[in-house]
Amino acid sequence: LFLGDGRIELDNNPVERTIRPIALSRKNALFAGHDAGAQNWAVIASLIETCKLNGIAPHDYLSGVLTAIAAGHKQTDINDLLPWNYAKPV
């Protein structure tokens, strides 16, 4: 296909480099010890990767969200805490 359409990449190395950390952590999750532990691992990994895609430091995001929840953030306003809606002063 790449011979007929110049927009198509010759290889998929950039995509593989992007998903490599996800694949490595997925393999580590096999040893979570329990199905619920593996599901929790998947949720956290998804949040971290979503933060990276949105240009947010994952540690700052997670600590900000946990601080907001501990401070009594309303459950009805949970959308404010999603990575793509996240603002530093939570």
Secondary structure as the mmCIF struct_conf table of DSSP 4:
data_model
#
loop_
_struct_conf.conf_type_id
_struct_conf.id
_struct_conf.beg_label_comp_id
_struct_conf.beg_label_asym_id
_struct_conf.beg_label_seq_id
_struct_conf.end_label_comp_id
_struct_conf.end_label_asym_id
_struct_conf.end_label_seq_id
TURN_TY1_P TURN_TY1_P1 PHE A 2 GLY A 4
TURN_TY1_P TURN_TY1_P2 GLY A 6 ARG A 7
BEND BEND1 ILE A 8 ILE A 8
BEND BEND2 LEU A 10 LEU A 10
HELX_RH_AL_P HELX_RH_AL_P1 ASN A 13 ALA A 29
TURN_TY1_P TURN_TY1_P3 LEU A 30 PHE A 31
BEND BEND3 ALA A 32 HIS A 34
HELX_RH_AL_P HELX_RH_AL_P2 ASP A 35 LEU A 53
TURN_TY1_P TURN_TY1_P4 ASN A 54 GLY A 55
HELX_RH_AL_P HELX_RH_AL_P3 PRO A 58 ALA A 70
TURN_TY1_P TURN_TY1_P5 ALA A 71 GLY A 72
HELX_RH_3T_P HELX_RH_3T_P1 GLN A 75 LEU A 81
BEND BEND4 LEU A 82 LEU A 82
HELX_RH_3T_P HELX_RH_3T_P2 PRO A 83 ASN A 85
BEND BEND5 LYS A 88 LYS A 88
#
